[in-house]
Amino acid sequence: MERMAAAGAMLVPLVVLGASLAAGAELSGVFQEMVKSECHFINGTNRVRFVKRFIYNREQYVHFDSDVGHFVGDSPYGETVARYWNSDPEWMEYRRDAVDRHCRHNYELSSPFLVERRGERGAERERSGPDLGMNL
């Protein structure tokens, strides 16, 4: 019962903030927020791109891209959030440092394992099916 009351209490601010509701669709009472961090390595750690995505109910509303250097809004609400986060220089410096703190640090920790395993997967595969030269 408390869960439904909390979901109902959240509905009003979400509608005010611009959460879109499908016409005629009922609310499930479950809301999902997800943050996804990605590190893209090009030529080892010579070129690293860090992307952090903020997703609400399967819709990305704002993201940080280290190539751009600031938050970018992907929805009207996300543009407001991006302006607010971009206005804080200390927070932005912390985000920009994530390339070194998060990506390069983890690459150095996991690269021996990843490099050793890279060729093993293809070597373990055995050919099967019509490629074996069997005439059935």
Backbone as a ProteinNet text record, in pm:
[ID]
protein_1_A
[PRIMARY]
MERMAAAGAMLVPLVVLGASLAAGAELSGVFQEMVKSECHFINGTNRVRFVKRFIYNREQYVHFDSDVGHFVGDSPYGETVARYWNSDPEWMEYRRDAVDRHCRHNYELSSPFLVERRGERGAERERSGPDLGMNL
[TERTIARY]
82.2	0	86.8	196.1	285.3	352.8	382.3	447.4	357.9	229.6	135.9	121.6	122.2	112.4	235.5	352.4	476	475.6	426.9	419.7	323.9	212.6	117.7	175.6	254.2	317.9	422.2	485.1	585.6	521.9	399.5	333.9	316.9	275.1	249.7	376.5	491.3	611.1	656.1	638.4	681.3	598.7	469.6	384.1	418.7	444.8	481.3	614.4	711	841.3	839.5	729.6	718.5	731.6	713.2	717.2	599.3	627.2	520.3	447.3	317.6	234.6	162.4	158.7	86.4	-63.1	-132.9	-276.1	-347.7	-421.6	-499.8	-421.1	-291.2	-210.9	-218.8	-226.1	-227.1	-84.5	-62	70.3	88.6	208.3	235.3	274.7	314.3	360.4	506.9	575.8	717.8	793.3	891.1	972.7	1116.3	1186.8	1322.7	1417.6	1522.6	1627.7	1756.7	1833.4	1954.7	2065.5	2184.6	2302.4	2398.9	2446.1	2533.7	2661.5	2776.1	2906	2974.5	3034.4	3102.9	3240	3338.8	3473.3	3503.4	3539.4	3574.9	3724.3	3799.4	3944.4	3982.1	4064.5	4115.7	4267.6	4328.3	4473.4	4521.1	4469.2	4505.1	4447	4532.7	4485	4530.1	4576.7	4616.7	4497.8	4385.9	4264.6	4152.8	4097	3990.7	3872	3754.8	3630.6	3543.5	3496.5	3410.6	3270.8	3170.3	3030.9	2951.7	2877.4	2790.6	2648.5	2560.2	2421.9	2327.6	2231.1	2129.9	1996.4	1934.2	1815.2	1702.4	1585.8	1467	1356.8	1307	1203.3	1236.9	1355.8	1405.9	1425.2	1428.5	1452.3	1573.2	1673	1791.2	1755.2	1775.3	1738.4	1858.6	1974.7	2095.1	2216.4	2325.6	2448.2	2570	2679.5	2808	2899.1	2962.7	3055.3	3187.9	3295.3	3424.3	3478.5	3438.9	3481.4	3419.9	3296.3	3229	3274.2	3290.4	3340.6	3234.8	3108.3	3000.9	2877.9	2777.2	2652.9	2569.6	2500	2412.8	2274.5	2172.8	2035.5	1977.1	1911	1848.5	1696.3	1642.5	1499.3	1483.3	1363.2	1346.2	1387	1349.4	1390.2	1541.3	1599	1743	1822	1768.8	1836.7	1843.2	1737.8	1737.9	1840.8	1844.2	1940.6	2082.8	2105.2	2238.7	2284.8	2197	2234.5	2274.2	2198.7	2227.8	2362.1	2384.9	2511.5	2629.9	2611.4	2721	2758.2	2668.4	2695.4	2785.7	2812.9	2896.3	3037.2	3136.5	3270	3339	3316.8	3378.9	3324	3193.8	3128.7	3175.5	3191.5	3235.7	3380.4	3464.3	3602.9	3608.1	3523.8	3514.7	3472.8	3375.5	3329.1	3438.8	3507.6	3613.2	3729	3755.8	3862.8	3825.1	3700.2	3656.2	3728.5	3775.7	3850.3	3972.6	4046.4	4164.5	4126.4	4037.3	4002.3	3928.6	3838.7	3754	3806.8	3827	3860.6	4005.1	4098.5	4239.5	4280.8	4233.7	4266.8	4215.9	4091.7	4035.9	4098.6	4138.9	4205.3	4337.3	4412.3	4541	4522.4	4415.4	4390	4346	4265.9	4207	4275.7	4364.5	4423.7	4502.7	4578.3	4647.2	4548.6	4438.5	4338.5	4273.6	4237.3	4169.1	4260.1	4385.6	4477.9	4504.4	4523.1	4548.2	4427.6	4307.5	4186.6	4140.7	4191.7	4141	4145.4	4257.4	4269.9	4215.6	4193.6	4151.9	4013.5	3924.4	3785.6	3774.3	3843	3836.9	3906.7	4012.3	4087	4008.2	3918.9	3843.1	3728.2	3688.1	3573.1	3607.7	3516.3	3532.7	3434.5	3477.5	3389.7	3285.2	3168	3060.2	2970.4	2889.7	2793.2	2850.2	2795	2832.6	2977	3042.6	3179.2	3279.8	3240.7	3332.3	3362.3	3298.1	3323.5	3248.9	3149.8	3070.4	2963.9	2949.7	2842.2	2732.7	2621.4	2511	2412.3
-118.4	0	125.1	123.5	239.4	262.7	154.5	166.4	241.7	209.4	276.4	423.6	454.2	593.4	670.9	608.1	673.9	694.5	596.7	610	722.5	731.6	839.4	974.4	981.6	1108	1150	1053.6	1084.5	1127.4	1086.1	1115	1263.8	1336.7	1479.3	1554	1537.6	1608.2	1565.7	1438.6	1393.7	1458.2	1469	1533.5	1681.2	1745.4	1886.4	1906.3	1813.5	1824.8	1785.4	1739.6	1712.7	1567.5	1474.3	1333.3	1305	1243.5	1219.8	1090.1	1094.5	977.6	944.2	817.8	776.3	794.6	836.8	860.7	730.2	727.4	610.6	501.8	518.3	414.8	430.7	319.8	323.9	319.2	385.9	383.5	253.8	198	73	97.5	219.2	248.4	216.3	171.4	139.3	236.2	304.4	397	347.7	360.9	310.6	422.2	440.4	533.7	454.7	479.7	404	499	474.6	550.2	449.7	478.8	385.7	458.2	403.1	460.8	373.4	437.3	364	424.5	338.8	381.2	323.5	408.6	366.1	388.1	279.3	286.5	272.8	364.6	359.7	356.1	248.3	231.5	232.9	140.1	134	252.4	323.1	441	571.1	563.3	686.2	779.1	723.6	803.4	733.1	800.1	743	837	779.5	857.4	801.6	890.1	852.8	908.9	823	864.3	813.9	904.6	867.3	905.9	806.1	826.1	817.6	908	909.7	877.8	769.1	715.4	705.9	750.8	741.2	672.8	561.6	482.8	458	406.4	366.8	483.9	605.9	722.6	799.1	813	888.7	1036.4	1102.4	1243.2	1336.4	1288.1	1371.1	1278.7	1325.1	1246.5	1337.3	1282	1351.4	1279.6	1355.6	1300.8	1373	1298.6	1363	1431.1	1385.8	1453.7	1592.7	1607.1	1737	1819.2	1754	1820.5	1877.1	1849.6	1896.4	1808	1829.8	1754	1805.9	1713.4	1746.9	1692.7	1777.2	1735.6	1665.1	1552.8	1475.8	1487.8	1564.4	1589.1	1729.2	1784.4	1917.2	1920.6	1818.3	1812.5	1794.8	1712.2	1689.7	1815.8	1903.2	2030.3	2117.7	2116	2190.9	2133.2	2000.2	1933.9	1962.9	1955.9	1980.1	2123	2220.2	2359	2373.7	2309.8	2317.5	2252.7	2130.7	2061.2	2132.5	2184.6	2254.3	2385.7	2440.6	2568.7	2554.5	2432.9	2409.3	2368.1	2459.9	2427.8	2313.5	2302.3	2194.2	2058	2049.2	1925.8	1888.2	1987.7	1961.1	1911.5	1966.6	1920.9	1774.5	1739.9	1602.2	1508.5	1548.8	1467.8	1454.8	1563.3	1558.2	1468.4	1462.8	1378.4	1230	1198.1	1058.8	976.5	1040.9	967.8	902	976.5	919.7	832.5	883.5	815.5	684	682.2	565.7	478.7	538.1	459.2	410.6	503.1	462.7	375.5	407.1	327.6	184.1	167.3	33.5	-40.6	30.7	-33.5	-95	-20.5	-70.3	-192.3	-195.2	-309.4	-433.3	-416	-530.2	-566.3	-482.7	-511.2	-641.4	-682.1	-811.4	-927.2	-924.3	-1028.5	-1021.9	-902.8	-887	-922.6	-881.7	-908.9	-1058.4	-1125	-1268.2	-1344.7	-1300.4	-1372.9	-1339.7	-1234.8	-1188.6	-1297.8	-1371.7	-1472.7	-1608.8	-1634.1	-1766.6	-1804.8	-1711.3	-1742.1	-1799.1	-1737.7	-1787.2	-1920.6	-1946.5	-2071.3	-2188.6	-2164.4	-2272.3	-2320.9	-2243.6	-2280.7	-2398.4	-2490.2	-2603.5	-2587	-2621.2	-2611.5	-2721.8	-2689.3	-2786.8	-2761.9	-2856.4	-2838.9	-2869.8	-2810	-2844.2	-2807.8	-2721	-2682.6	-2794.7	-2902.8	-3012.4	-3099.5	-3072.1	-3150	-3280.9	-3296.8	-3419.8	-3409	-3508.6	-3512.2	-3602.8	-3545.2	-3624.9	-3664.9
0	0	0	80.4	85.7	-47.7	-119	-249.5	-348.4	-347.4	-437.6	-400.5	-270.7	-227.5	-271	-259.7	-302.9	-453.6	-528.4	-674.1	-712.9	-641.7	-669.1	-635.9	-528.1	-490.3	-593.1	-659.1	-761	-892.4	-917.1	-1043.8	-1066.5	-966.1	-981.4	-1024.2	-954.7	-999.7	-1138.9	-1173.2	-1305.4	-1415.7	-1393.3	-1493	-1502.6	-1389.7	-1389.8	-1460.8	-1442.5	-1505.9	-1652.9	-1701.6	-1844.2	-1883	-1791.3	-1827.8	-1919.4	-2032.4	-2128.6	-2095.6	-2104.1	-2081.2	-2211.1	-2245.9	-2365.9	-2341.5	-2443.9	-2430.1	-2398.8	-2291.3	-2254.2	-2183.4	-2166.5	-2101.4	-1950.2	-1880.6	-1735.2	-1682.8	-1571	-1510.2	-1432.7	-1442.2	-1371.7	-1226.9	-1193.3	-1058.5	-1038.9	-1144.4	-1137.3	-1227.3	-1169.9	-1245.9	-1241.4	-1351.2	-1357.8	-1399.2	-1320.9	-1358.1	-1365.9	-1472.1	-1494.5	-1539.5	-1492.3	-1535.8	-1594.8	-1714.6	-1784.8	-1823.2	-1784.1	-1817.6	-1920.6	-2020.7	-2126.7	-2149.2	-2170.5	-2207.7	-2344.9	-2437.9	-2572.5	-2590.4	-2614	-2628.5	-2775.2	-2822.2	-2957.6	-2946.6	-2994.8	-2987.7	-2843.1	-2764.5	-2622.6	-2548.5	-2476.7	-2403.9	-2470.4	-2595.3	-2664.9	-2685.6	-2721.4	-2740.1	-2665.2	-2566.2	-2483.3	-2483.3	-2499.9	-2496.6	-2384.4	-2297.3	-2184.9	-2210.6	-2202.1	-2220.3	-2100.2	-2037.5	-1925.9	-1963.9	-1966.9	-2010.8	-1891.2	-1885.7	-1780.7	-1847.1	-1802.9	-1869.3	-1767.5	-1806.6	-1721.8	-1801.9	-1751	-1818.2	-1965.7	-1988.7	-2120.9	-2216.4	-2167.8	-2252.5	-2199.1	-2283.1	-2242.4	-2243.3	-2129.4	-2122.6	-2118.3	-2076.9	-2076.7	-2080.3	-2139	-2138.1	-2134.7	-2083.7	-2083.2	-2181.5	-2268.9	-2366.8	-2349.4	-2319.9	-2295.3	-2420.9	-2539	-2661.4	-2673	-2624.9	-2626.5	-2505.8	-2390.2	-2271	-2178.8	-2207.9	-2119.8	-2139.4	-2053.8	-2062.9	-2178.8	-2244.9	-2357.8	-2326.1	-2338.4	-2313.5	-2433.6	-2410.9	-2517.8	-2517.7	-2424.7	-2414.8	-2355.3	-2357.5	-2297.9	-2149.7	-2073.6	-1933.6	-1923.2	-2010.1	-2011.1	-2041	-2123.6	-2153	-2027.9	-1948.1	-1822.2	-1725.5	-1714.1	-1626.5	-1674.5	-1805.5	-1861.4	-1832.2	-1847.7	-1816.8	-1670.5	-1581.4	-1438.3	-1406.3	-1456.5	-1429	-1493.4	-1613.7	-1682.9	-1614.1	-1533.8	-1467.7	-1345.3	-1301.6	-1183.7	-1229.2	-1223	-1274.8	-1200.4	-1069.6	-993	-1034.9	-1054.9	-1099.7	-1239.8	-1326.1	-1463.4	-1465.2	-1381	-1374.2	-1326.8	-1232.8	-1184.2	-1297.8	-1377.7	-1490.9	-1596.4	-1626.6	-1728.4	-1684.9	-1554.6	-1502.6	-1504.3	-1532	-1532.1	-1637.7	-1743.8	-1846.3	-1783.2	-1701.2	-1635.5	-1516.9	-1432.8	-1308.2	-1333.9	-1427.9	-1450.9	-1565.8	-1682.2	-1800.7	-1800.9	-1796.2	-1805.5	-1687	-1568.6	-1450	-1465.8	-1508.3	-1524.7	-1641.3	-1745.3	-1858.7	-1813.5	-1734.7	-1687.2	-1596.4	-1518.5	-1430.9	-1507.7	-1611.2	-1679.6	-1810.4	-1863.1	-1994.1	-2000.5	-1897.8	-1910.8	-1931.1	-1860.9	-1875.4	-2013.3	-2058.2	-2186.4	-2302.4	-2297.9	-2407.4	-2417.6	-2303.5	-2305.2	-2358.1	-2327.8	-2365.8	-2506.8	-2566.6	-2694.5	-2800.8	-2814.4	-2919.2	-2881.5	-2754.5	-2710.5	-2759.5	-2762.2	-2795	-2936.4	-3032.9	-3170.2	-3186.2	-3108.6	-3119.9	-3064.3	-2971.5	-2909.3	-2996.7	-3093.2	-3175.3	-3265.3	-3274.1	-3363.8	-3477	-3593.3	-3708.9	-3704.2	-3747.3	-3749.1	-3867	-3898.6	-4005.6	-4141.6	-4248.4	-4385	-4419.4	-4341.7	-4373.7	-4349.9	-4285.7	-4256.4	-4378.3	-4489.3	-4610.5	-4614.9	-4533.3	-4535.2	-4641.4	-4720.4	-4818.6	-4765.4	-4734.5	-4679.2	-4783.8
[MASK]
++++++++++++++++++++++++++++++++++++++++++++++++++++++++++++++++++++++++++++++++++++++++++++++++++++++++++++++++++++++++++++++++++++++++

